[in-house]
Amino acid sequence: MDTAVVHVEIDQTGDDNLIVRWELEGQPVAVDVAIGASADRVDHQHEATVPAGETSLRVARRPGGRQFASVGPHAGGPAVVAAERRIPFETVTNFRDLGGYRSRSGQRVRWGQVFRSDSLHGMNEADLALYDRLGLRAVYDLRGEVERAERPDPMPSRHLPILTRPTDDTTPVAFDGTTGEDGERVLSGIYVGHIEHAAARIGELFSALAEPDGLPAVFHCHAGKDRTGLVAALLLEALGVEREAILDDYELTARYRLRAQQDQTFERLIKLGLAPEAAAGVLTAPRWAMATALEYLDRQYGTIERYLTGPAAMSLPDLTRLSDQLLVL
Protein backbone atom coordinates (compact mmCIF):
# COMPACT_ATOMS: atom_id res chain seq x y z
CA MET A 1 0.00 0.00 0.00
CA ASP A 2 1.28 3.47 -0.91
CA THR A 3 2.01 5.78 1.99
CA ALA A 4 -0.53 8.58 2.44
CA VAL A 5 -0.66 11.69 4.58
CA VAL A 6 -3.77 11.33 6.72
CA HIS A 7 -3.52 14.28 9.14
CA VAL A 8 -1.78 17.65 9.31
CA GLU A 9 -1.96 20.29 12.01
CA ILE A 10 -0.29 23.62 12.70
CA ASP A 11 0.49 24.74 16.25
CA GLN A 12 1.48 28.25 17.23
CA THR A 13 4.56 28.79 19.37
CA GLY A 14 5.34 31.58 21.77
CA ASP A 15 8.13 33.02 19.59
CA ASP A 16 6.05 33.78 16.47
CA ASN A 17 7.01 30.52 14.81
CA LEU A 18 4.80 27.61 13.79
CA ILE A 19 5.13 23.86 14.16
CA VAL A 20 3.70 21.78 11.32
CA ARG A 21 2.97 18.17 12.31
CA TRP A 22 1.70 15.29 10.21
CA GLU A 23 0.67 11.66 10.41
CA LEU A 24 1.24 9.02 7.74
CA GLU A 25 -0.56 5.81 6.89
CA GLY A 26 1.97 3.28 5.62
CA GLN A 27 5.75 3.21 5.69
CA PRO A 28 7.72 6.33 6.72
CA VAL A 29 8.60 8.42 3.69
CA ALA A 30 10.03 11.84 2.96
CA VAL A 31 7.41 14.57 2.63
CA ASP A 32 7.25 18.00 1.02
CA VAL A 33 5.97 20.86 3.16
CA ALA A 34 4.69 24.03 1.52
CA ILE A 35 3.36 27.21 3.13
CA GLY A 36 0.84 29.77 1.92
CA ALA A 37 -1.78 32.32 2.94
CA SER A 38 -4.86 30.43 1.73
CA ALA A 39 -6.28 26.92 1.52
CA ASP A 40 -5.46 26.82 -2.21
CA ARG A 41 -2.31 24.71 -2.67
CA VAL A 42 -1.53 26.49 -5.94
CA ASP A 43 -0.47 29.52 -3.88
CA HIS A 44 1.76 27.54 -1.50
CA GLN A 45 5.54 27.87 -1.69
CA HIS A 46 7.84 24.93 -0.99
CA GLU A 47 9.32 25.21 2.48
CA ALA A 48 11.29 21.98 2.90
CA THR A 49 11.58 18.32 2.03
CA VAL A 50 11.59 16.48 5.35
CA PRO A 51 13.38 13.09 5.56
CA ALA A 52 11.52 9.85 6.23
CA GLY A 53 10.92 9.23 9.93
CA GLU A 54 10.44 12.88 10.88
CA THR A 55 6.90 14.09 11.51
CA SER A 56 7.22 17.80 12.27
CA LEU A 57 8.82 20.95 10.94
CA ARG A 58 9.36 24.33 12.60
CA VAL A 59 8.71 27.26 10.25
CA ALA A 60 8.86 31.03 10.67
CA ARG A 61 5.57 32.86 10.47
CA ARG A 62 5.31 34.85 7.25
CA PRO A 63 3.86 38.37 7.09
CA GLY A 64 0.19 38.74 6.27
CA GLY A 65 -1.66 36.99 9.07
CA ARG A 66 -2.94 33.45 8.93
CA GLN A 67 -0.78 30.62 7.60
CA PHE A 68 -1.70 27.41 5.74
CA ALA A 69 0.48 24.36 5.13
CA SER A 70 0.24 21.47 2.69
CA VAL A 71 2.08 18.20 3.28
CA GLY A 72 2.42 15.43 0.70
CA PRO A 73 4.73 12.47 -0.02
CA HIS A 74 7.88 13.62 -1.78
CA ALA A 75 7.65 10.75 -4.27
CA GLY A 76 4.14 11.82 -5.26
CA GLY A 77 0.62 11.47 -3.95
CA PRO A 78 -2.19 13.60 -2.51
CA ALA A 79 -1.26 16.38 -0.10
CA VAL A 80 -3.31 17.35 2.93
CA VAL A 81 -3.88 21.04 3.68
CA ALA A 82 -4.11 22.46 7.19
CA ALA A 83 -4.27 25.92 8.70
CA GLU A 84 -3.68 27.58 12.00
CA ARG A 85 -6.86 26.56 13.78
CA ARG A 86 -6.89 29.64 15.98
CA ILE A 87 -7.06 32.89 14.03
CA PRO A 88 -4.27 35.08 15.47
CA PHE A 89 -6.31 38.05 16.67
CA GLU A 90 -4.83 40.22 19.40
CA THR A 91 -7.95 40.67 21.54
CA VAL A 92 -10.10 37.65 20.63
CA THR A 93 -8.36 34.50 21.82
CA ASN A 94 -10.78 31.67 21.00
CA PHE A 95 -11.71 32.40 17.36
CA ARG A 96 -11.14 29.05 15.61
CA ASP A 97 -11.63 27.47 12.20
CA LEU A 98 -13.66 24.26 12.18
CA GLY A 99 -11.98 23.13 8.96
CA GLY A 100 -9.77 20.14 8.42
CA TYR A 101 -11.61 17.56 10.52
CA ARG A 102 -12.00 14.23 8.73
CA SER A 103 -15.44 12.67 8.36
CA ARG A 104 -16.25 8.99 8.49
CA SER A 105 -16.74 9.11 4.71
CA GLY A 106 -13.09 10.13 4.23
CA GLN A 107 -13.95 13.73 3.35
CA ARG A 108 -12.72 16.76 5.28
CA VAL A 109 -14.42 19.91 6.52
CA ARG A 110 -13.43 22.81 4.29
CA TRP A 111 -11.03 25.32 5.77
CA GLY A 112 -12.02 28.97 6.02
CA GLN A 113 -15.79 28.42 5.81
CA VAL A 114 -17.18 28.12 9.33
CA PHE A 115 -15.64 29.50 12.50
CA ARG A 116 -16.44 29.41 16.23
CA SER A 117 -15.47 32.19 18.61
CA ASP A 118 -15.70 33.94 21.91
CA SER A 119 -17.03 37.51 22.16
CA LEU A 120 -15.96 39.88 19.37
CA HIS A 121 -16.70 43.15 21.15
CA GLY A 122 -13.09 44.08 22.01
CA MET A 123 -11.56 43.92 18.52
CA ASN A 124 -8.96 46.60 17.81
CA GLU A 125 -8.03 48.02 14.41
CA ALA A 126 -5.53 45.26 13.63
CA ASP A 127 -8.11 42.61 14.55
CA LEU A 128 -10.78 44.23 12.39
CA ALA A 129 -8.36 44.29 9.44
CA LEU A 130 -7.62 40.58 9.91
CA TYR A 131 -11.34 39.91 10.31
CA ASP A 132 -12.03 41.63 6.98
CA ARG A 133 -9.50 39.36 5.26
CA LEU A 134 -11.51 36.30 6.32
CA GLY A 135 -14.31 37.44 3.99
CA LEU A 136 -17.11 36.45 6.37
CA ARG A 137 -20.66 36.89 5.10
CA ALA A 138 -22.46 36.34 8.38
CA VAL A 139 -21.98 36.57 12.14
CA TYR A 140 -24.32 34.68 14.47
CA ASP A 141 -24.48 35.87 18.07
CA LEU A 142 -25.63 33.11 20.44
CA ARG A 143 -25.68 35.33 23.54
CA GLY A 144 -28.65 36.71 25.44
CA GLU A 145 -30.04 40.23 25.12
CA VAL A 146 -28.22 41.61 28.16
CA GLU A 147 -24.85 40.31 26.99
CA ARG A 148 -25.38 41.78 23.53
CA ALA A 149 -26.34 45.15 24.96
CA GLU A 150 -23.35 45.30 27.31
CA ARG A 151 -20.79 44.09 24.77
CA PRO A 152 -22.15 44.58 21.25
CA ASP A 153 -20.48 43.07 18.22
CA PRO A 154 -18.41 45.57 16.20
CA MET A 155 -20.08 44.38 12.99
CA PRO A 156 -23.67 43.51 12.01
CA SER A 157 -24.75 40.16 13.44
CA ARG A 158 -27.82 37.96 13.57
CA HIS A 159 -29.16 37.18 17.03
CA LEU A 160 -29.83 33.48 17.68
CA PRO A 161 -29.82 33.09 21.48
CA ILE A 162 -29.07 29.56 22.69
CA LEU A 163 -31.25 28.76 25.68
CA THR A 164 -30.79 26.25 28.48
CA ARG A 165 -34.44 26.33 29.57
CA PRO A 166 -37.83 27.07 27.99
CA THR A 167 -38.35 30.78 27.35
CA ASP A 168 -41.42 30.84 29.60
CA ASP A 169 -39.66 29.21 32.56
CA THR A 170 -39.22 31.91 35.22
CA THR A 171 -38.02 29.54 37.97
CA PRO A 172 -34.68 30.75 39.36
CA VAL A 173 -31.77 28.58 38.34
CA ALA A 174 -30.51 26.55 41.30
CA PHE A 175 -26.72 26.39 41.46
CA ASP A 176 -25.15 24.36 44.20
CA GLY A 177 -22.11 22.21 44.78
CA THR A 178 -18.77 22.53 46.49
CA THR A 179 -16.26 20.71 44.27
CA GLY A 180 -14.83 21.03 40.80
CA GLU A 181 -16.69 17.86 39.83
CA ASP A 182 -19.96 19.51 40.91
CA GLY A 183 -19.17 22.41 38.59
CA GLU A 184 -18.50 20.04 35.71
CA ARG A 185 -21.86 18.36 36.34
CA VAL A 186 -23.49 21.78 36.04
CA LEU A 187 -21.88 22.11 32.62
CA SER A 188 -23.15 18.73 31.49
CA GLY A 189 -26.67 19.73 32.51
CA ILE A 190 -26.35 23.02 30.63
CA TYR A 191 -25.37 21.20 27.43
CA VAL A 192 -28.31 18.83 27.68
CA GLY A 193 -30.52 21.87 28.26
CA HIS A 194 -29.19 23.43 25.07
CA ILE A 195 -30.01 20.29 23.11
CA GLU A 196 -33.59 20.25 24.39
CA HIS A 197 -34.49 23.94 24.49
CA ALA A 198 -32.37 25.50 21.72
CA ALA A 199 -33.16 23.00 18.97
CA ALA A 200 -35.11 25.49 16.85
CA ARG A 201 -32.31 28.07 17.04
CA ILE A 202 -29.71 25.46 16.13
CA GLY A 203 -31.79 24.37 13.16
CA GLU A 204 -32.21 27.99 12.10
CA LEU A 205 -28.45 28.53 12.25
CA PHE A 206 -27.58 25.38 10.32
CA SER A 207 -30.23 26.15 7.69
CA ALA A 208 -28.73 29.64 7.26
CA LEU A 209 -25.25 28.16 6.83
CA ALA A 210 -26.66 25.87 4.11
CA GLU A 211 -27.95 28.79 2.03
CA PRO A 212 -26.06 29.48 -1.24
CA ASP A 213 -24.57 32.68 0.24
CA GLY A 214 -24.41 31.42 3.84
CA LEU A 215 -20.65 30.91 4.03
CA PRO A 216 -18.11 31.86 5.25
CA ALA A 217 -19.62 32.52 8.68
CA VAL A 218 -18.83 32.60 12.39
CA PHE A 219 -20.99 31.87 15.42
CA HIS A 220 -20.02 32.98 18.90
CA CYS A 221 -21.10 33.46 22.49
CA HIS A 222 -19.26 35.02 25.45
CA ALA A 223 -16.42 32.56 26.07
CA GLY A 224 -16.80 30.45 22.93
CA LYS A 225 -16.97 27.37 25.14
CA ASP A 226 -20.47 26.28 26.18
CA ARG A 227 -23.17 27.58 23.82
CA THR A 228 -20.67 27.82 20.99
CA GLY A 229 -19.08 24.51 22.01
CA LEU A 230 -22.37 22.61 21.89
CA VAL A 231 -23.35 24.13 18.53
CA ALA A 232 -19.90 23.34 17.09
CA ALA A 233 -20.12 19.76 18.36
CA LEU A 234 -23.53 19.28 16.74
CA LEU A 235 -22.33 20.78 13.46
CA LEU A 236 -19.33 18.46 13.32
CA GLU A 237 -21.59 15.56 14.28
CA ALA A 238 -23.91 16.46 11.38
CA LEU A 239 -20.90 16.43 9.05
CA GLY A 240 -19.95 12.92 10.13
CA VAL A 241 -16.78 13.85 12.02
CA GLU A 242 -15.60 11.16 14.42
CA ARG A 243 -16.75 11.68 18.01
CA GLU A 244 -13.20 11.73 19.39
CA ALA A 245 -12.23 14.57 17.04
CA ILE A 246 -15.36 16.49 18.09
CA LEU A 247 -14.37 16.19 21.73
CA ASP A 248 -10.78 17.18 20.88
CA ASP A 249 -12.12 20.38 19.32
CA TYR A 250 -14.24 21.11 22.39
CA GLU A 251 -11.23 20.77 24.69
CA LEU A 252 -9.17 23.30 22.72
CA THR A 253 -10.89 26.14 24.55
CA ALA A 254 -8.80 25.22 27.60
CA ARG A 255 -5.71 26.11 25.57
CA TYR A 256 -6.92 29.43 24.17
CA ARG A 257 -9.27 30.94 26.75
CA LEU A 258 -7.19 33.06 29.16
CA ARG A 259 -7.75 32.94 32.94
CA ALA A 260 -7.99 36.73 33.12
CA GLN A 261 -10.94 36.62 30.73
CA GLN A 262 -12.89 34.44 33.15
CA ASP A 263 -12.73 36.58 36.30
CA GLN A 264 -16.11 38.29 35.80
CA THR A 265 -17.84 35.00 35.05
CA PHE A 266 -16.21 33.43 38.10
CA GLU A 267 -17.55 36.20 40.36
CA ARG A 268 -21.04 35.91 38.83
CA LEU A 269 -21.08 32.17 39.54
CA ILE A 270 -20.08 32.80 43.14
CA LYS A 271 -23.01 35.20 43.50
CA LEU A 272 -25.33 32.53 42.09
CA GLY A 273 -24.39 30.22 44.93
CA LEU A 274 -21.49 28.07 43.72
CA ALA A 275 -18.52 27.46 45.96
CA PRO A 276 -15.24 28.71 44.46
CA GLU A 277 -14.14 25.18 43.55
CA ALA A 278 -17.43 24.45 41.79
CA ALA A 279 -17.34 27.81 39.97
CA ALA A 280 -13.85 26.98 38.76
CA GLY A 281 -15.17 23.66 37.47
CA VAL A 282 -17.83 25.45 35.40
CA LEU A 283 -15.08 27.46 33.70
CA THR A 284 -13.27 24.33 32.47
CA ALA A 285 -13.86 22.33 29.29
CA PRO A 286 -14.14 18.76 30.63
CA ARG A 287 -14.28 16.20 27.86
CA TRP A 288 -16.75 14.01 29.73
CA ALA A 289 -19.34 16.80 30.03
CA MET A 290 -19.64 17.24 26.27
CA ALA A 291 -19.40 13.48 25.72
CA THR A 292 -22.31 12.98 28.11
CA ALA A 293 -24.42 15.55 26.24
CA LEU A 294 -23.75 13.85 22.90
CA GLU A 295 -24.57 10.47 24.43
CA TYR A 296 -27.86 11.99 25.58
CA LEU A 297 -28.52 13.02 21.99
CA ASP A 298 -27.82 9.43 20.88
CA ARG A 299 -30.25 7.99 23.41
CA GLN A 300 -33.05 10.47 22.84
CA TYR A 301 -32.95 10.82 19.06
CA GLY A 302 -30.85 7.97 17.72
CA THR A 303 -29.01 10.07 15.14
CA ILE A 304 -28.09 13.69 14.61
CA GLU A 305 -30.17 13.64 11.42
CA ARG A 306 -33.33 12.78 13.38
CA TYR A 307 -32.61 15.56 15.84
CA LEU A 308 -31.97 18.18 13.16
CA THR A 309 -34.94 17.22 10.98
CA GLY A 310 -37.13 16.72 14.08
CA PRO A 311 -37.06 19.25 16.94
CA ALA A 312 -34.52 21.46 15.11
CA ALA A 313 -36.96 21.65 12.14
CA MET A 314 -34.33 21.53 9.39
CA SER A 315 -35.40 20.26 6.00
CA LEU A 316 -33.59 17.23 4.62
CA PRO A 317 -32.48 19.20 1.49
CA ASP A 318 -30.92 21.87 3.74
CA LEU A 319 -29.12 19.23 5.77
CA THR A 320 -27.80 17.60 2.59
CA ARG A 321 -26.74 20.96 1.17
CA LEU A 322 -24.92 21.80 4.40
CA SER A 323 -22.77 18.69 4.02
CA ASP A 324 -22.23 19.29 0.31
CA GLN A 325 -20.99 22.82 0.97
CA LEU A 326 -18.72 22.01 3.89
CA LEU A 327 -17.17 18.65 2.98
CA VAL A 328 -14.50 18.04 0.34
CA LEU A 329 -12.29 15.10 -0.59
Long-range contacts (C-beta under 8 A, 24 or more apart in sequence): 1-25, 1-26, 2-26, 2-73, 2-77, 3-27, 3-28, 3-29, 3-73, 3-77, 4-73, 4-77, 4-78, 5-31, 5-71, 5-72, 5-73, 5-77, 5-78, 5-79, 5-80, 6-80, 6-102, 7-80, 7-102, 8-69, 8-70, 8-71, 8-80, 8-81, 8-82, 8-100, 9-82, 9-85, 9-100, 10-67, 10-68, 10-69, 10-82, 10-83, 10-84, 10-85, 12-84, 12-86, 12-88, 13-58, 16-60, 16-61, 17-58, 17-59, 17-60, 17-61, 18-58, 18-59, 18-60, 18-61, 18-67, 18-69, 18-84, 19-56, 19-57, 19-58, 19-59, 20-56, 20-57, 20-58, 20-59, 20-69, 20-71, 20-82, 21-55, 21-56, 22-55, 22-56, 22-71, 22-80, 23-55, 24-55, 27-52, 28-52, 28-53, 29-73, 29-74, 29-75, 30-73, 30-74, 30-75, 31-71, 31-72, 31-73, 31-74, 32-71, 32-72, 32-73, 32-74, 32-79, 33-57, 33-59, 33-69, 33-70, 33-71, 34-69, 34-70, 34-71, 34-79, 35-59, 35-62, 35-67, 35-68, 35-69, 36-67, 36-68, 36-69, 36-70, 37-62, 37-64, 37-65, 37-66, 37-67, 37-68, 38-68, 38-112, 39-68, 39-81, 39-83, 39-99, 39-110, 39-111, 39-112, 41-70, 41-79, 41-81, 44-68, 44-69, 44-70, 49-74, 65-130, 65-133, 66-130, 66-133, 68-111, 80-108, 81-111, 82-111, 83-111, 83-112, 85-252, 86-252, 86-256, 87-115, 87-130, 87-134, 88-130, 89-123, 89-127, 89-130, 89-131, 90-124, 90-126, 90-127, 91-122, 91-123, 91-124, 91-127, 92-117, 92-118, 92-119, 92-120, 92-122, 92-123, 92-127, 93-118, 93-256, 93-257, 93-258, 93-261, 94-118, 94-223, 94-224, 94-225, 94-253, 94-256, 94-257, 95-120, 95-218, 95-220, 95-224, 96-224, 96-249, 96-252, 96-256, 98-232, 98-235, 98-236, 98-249, 101-236, 101-239, 101-241, 101-245, 101-246, 101-249, 102-241, 102-242, 102-245, 103-239, 103-240, 103-241, 103-242, 103-327, 104-240, 104-241, 104-242, 105-240, 105-327, 106-329, 107-240, 107-327, 107-328, 107-329, 108-327, 108-328, 108-329, 109-236, 109-239, 109-241, 109-326, 109-327, 110-325, 110-326, 110-327, 110-328, 112-216, 113-215, 113-216, 113-217, 113-325, 113-326, 114-209, 114-215, 114-216, 114-217, 114-218, 114-219, 114-235, 114-326, 115-216, 115-217, 115-218, 115-219, 116-218, 116-219, 116-220, 116-224, 116-228, 116-229, 116-231, 116-232, 117-218, 117-219, 117-220, 117-224, 117-228, 118-220, 118-221, 118-222, 118-223, 118-224, 118-225, 118-228, 118-257, 118-261, 119-143, 119-147, 119-151, 119-220, 119-221, 119-222, 119-223, 119-224, 120-153, 120-154, 120-155, 120-220, 121-151, 121-152, 121-153, 121-154, 122-151, 123-154, 128-154, 131-155, 134-216, 135-216, 136-216, 136-217, 136-218, 137-213, 137-214, 137-215, 137-216, 137-217, 138-208, 138-214, 138-215, 138-217, 138-218, 139-217, 139-218, 139-219, 139-220, 140-205, 140-208, 140-217, 140-218, 140-219, 140-220, 141-219, 141-220, 141-221, 142-201, 142-219, 142-220, 142-221, 142-227, 142-228, 142-231, 143-220, 143-221, 143-222, 143-227, 147-222, 151-222, 158-208, 160-201, 160-204, 160-205, 160-219, 161-198, 161-201, 162-194, 162-198, 162-201, 162-202, 162-221, 162-227, 162-230, 162-231, 163-193, 163-194, 163-197, 163-198, 163-201, 164-190, 164-193, 164-194, 164-197, 164-198, 165-193, 165-197, 166-197, 173-272, 174-273, 175-269, 175-272, 175-273, 175-274, 175-278, 176-273, 176-274, 176-278, 177-274, 177-275, 177-278, 177-281, 178-275, 178-277, 178-278, 179-275, 179-277, 179-278, 179-281, 180-277, 180-278, 180-280, 180-281, 180-284, 181-281, 182-274, 182-275, 182-277, 182-278, 182-281, 183-274, 183-277, 183-278, 183-279, 183-280, 183-281, 183-282, 183-283, 183-284, 184-281, 184-282, 184-284, 184-286, 184-288, 184-289, 185-289, 186-274, 186-278, 186-281, 186-282, 187-226, 187-281, 187-282, 187-284, 187-286, 187-289, 188-288, 188-289, 188-292, 188-293, 190-226, 191-226, 191-229, 191-230, 191-289, 191-290, 191-292, 191-293, 192-292, 192-293, 192-296, 194-226, 194-227, 194-230, 194-231, 194-293, 195-230, 195-234, 195-293, 195-296, 195-297, 195-300, 195-307, 196-311, 198-227, 199-307, 199-310, 199-311, 199-312, 199-313, 200-311, 200-312, 200-313, 202-231, 202-234, 202-308, 202-312, 203-308, 203-311, 203-312, 203-313, 203-314, 204-313, 205-231, 206-235, 206-238, 206-308, 206-312, 206-314, 206-318, 206-319, 206-322, 207-314, 207-315, 207-318, 209-235, 209-322, 209-325, 209-326, 210-318, 210-319, 210-321, 210-322, 210-325, 214-325, 215-325, 215-326, 222-265, 223-253, 223-257, 223-261, 223-262, 223-265, 224-253, 224-257, 225-253, 225-257, 225-285, 229-253, 229-285, 229-290, 230-290, 230-293, 233-290, 233-293, 233-294, 234-297, 234-304, 234-307, 234-308, 237-294, 237-297, 237-304, 238-304, 238-305, 238-308, 238-319, 238-322, 238-323, 239-322, 239-323, 239-326, 239-327, 240-323, 240-327, 243-291, 243-294, 246-290, 246-294, 247-287, 247-290, 247-291, 250-285, 250-287, 250-290, 251-285, 251-287, 252-285, 253-285, 254-284, 254-285, 257-285
